[in-house]
Amino acid sequence: MSVQHPRTAFSKVSVKSQTVLPAEVRDRLSIRPGDRLRYVITPEGVTIDRAPPEGDDPFAAFTEWGGPIDDEDYADL
């Protein structure tokens, strides 16, 4: 039985904290211009995948905490 090793791709982060997704990652996730990404943060690390359509977000209806003051207050969470 062969052991499959995870494949690795790299990209740099610019001074504006921007990066380009490697073509292999874009292809694997079927990412196109305008698509949204989701970053899942866990104790083990961070995974990136294609975000579900905005209508599928169960928390999208909770806009009462969606202002700039709230963003500042909850930035460290």
N, C-alpha and C positions, 0 to 999 in steps of 0.2 A: 504494500500500500504506500503510495507516495504522499509526502507531507507537502501541503500547499503553503507557501510563505506569502504573507501579505505583500502586495505591491505598494510602492511608495512613489509619491510625486512631490515636487517642491515648487515653491514660488517665494518671491521676495515681498516684503511689505514696504510700501513707500513712506515718505515722511508724512503723508496725509493718512497713514494707516490703511491704505488701499493695496489690494493685491489682484493679480490676474489668476483665475482658476486655470490650472493646466488643462490642455485639450483632453487628456485622458479622463480627468475628473468630469469635465463638462459632458463628454460623451457618455460616461457611465451613469450620470444622473439625468441625462437628457436636458441639460440646462441650455436655455436660449436667452438672448437679450431680453431684459425686462422681467425674467423669472425672479422669484424670491427664494432666498435660502433660509434654512432654519439651523440654528446652532443649539445643540442639546448639550448642556453643561452638566457633567456628572463628576463624582469624586475620582473616577478613573481617567477622565479627560474630556475632550470635546468631540462630538461627531457633527458632521455637516451633511445635510441632505436637502432635497428640494422641499420647500415649504408647501403645505396644502393650500388650495385656493383660499382667498381671504374669507369667503363665505362659510368655510368649514371650521373657522376658528371659534370655539365655544366661548371664548372670553371677549370676542370683538364687540359684544353688546355693552360691555362695561366701560363706558367712555367717561364716567365721572372722575376717573383718576388718570385722565389722559392729557393733562396740560403740562406746560413747561415747569411749573412749580413742583408738580408731582414727580416729573422726570428728575429734577434736581434732588428732591427729598429721598427718592428711592434709588438713586444712582448706585449706591453701594450694596444693594441687595443682590 
